[in-house]
Amino acid sequence: MRRRTIATTTVLFVCATTALTACSGSGSGTAAKGPAAPRTPAAANPAAAASTGPYADLTGGQILTNSLKVTRQATSLHLKADVADPKEGATKMDLSLDSKGDCTGTIAQGKDTIGIIKTGKTVYLRPQGTSKWTKTNTASADGKDLASVCDLNNFIGGFQGEDTAAAKGATTKVDGRPAIVLTEKDGAESFTMDVATSGKPYLLKMVTVGGDSPGILAFSHFGEPVHAVAPPRSSIAAA
């Protein structure tokens, strides 16, 4: 069983965003409630879907292992996440990241939301409600922590699926893209994974219920350019 590797990777990513919020100077210290337990897709006839649907010749474990392998090879993607953390509350992310380490998007933790742009060795942050971006270099201590948030390879590199006992379920659609539903349970945690059945078999969505970090991860825009561009000089706060 290697599913916990994904959950652990997600927790580490959330921890990195904690450092990011602290560096922005906007931390309120108020923890929000975690995301409500999501409803997983109901299969009208999972057995029939497993025997006649997409990837009919593969087991659920084989489908997931292959999907995670393909997803790890993505050079860029768009991530939307809503993950609970027992110490920091809910963390919501809407980020575009690439394998060069560039990213752009927003991260919300508790009542705080900040914008982030990383291009090359420079990171820009803008807390919600402010008009100016702060600027830091990835060579600094804070900059290194911030850079880890934009490290696509660090995030998806932990997605391992060997020895998985995932079960095949019904077919579904994720943002209009056909997918097959896989389910797995590991102790107190239950996982639902949606794997694309058209084009490359990317992992499109993962829902975790129970455990220390329940939540939702959704992936899209694989291989598309990440437009991480430095803000105008007039929008950057003086050092």
Buried (B, 14 or more C-beta within 10 A) or exposed (E): EBBBBBBEBBBEBBBBBBBBBBBBEBBEEEBBEBBEBBEBBEBEEBEEBBEEBBBEEBBBBBBBBBBBBBBBEBBBBBBBBBBBBEEBBBBBBBBBBBBBBBBBBBBBBBBBBBBBBBBEEBBBBBBEEBEBBBBBBBEEEBBBBBBBBBBBBBBBEBBBBEEBBBBBBBBBEBEEBBBBBBBBBBEEBBBBBBBBBEEEBBBBBBBBBBBBBBBBBBBBEBEBEBEBEBBEEEEBEEE
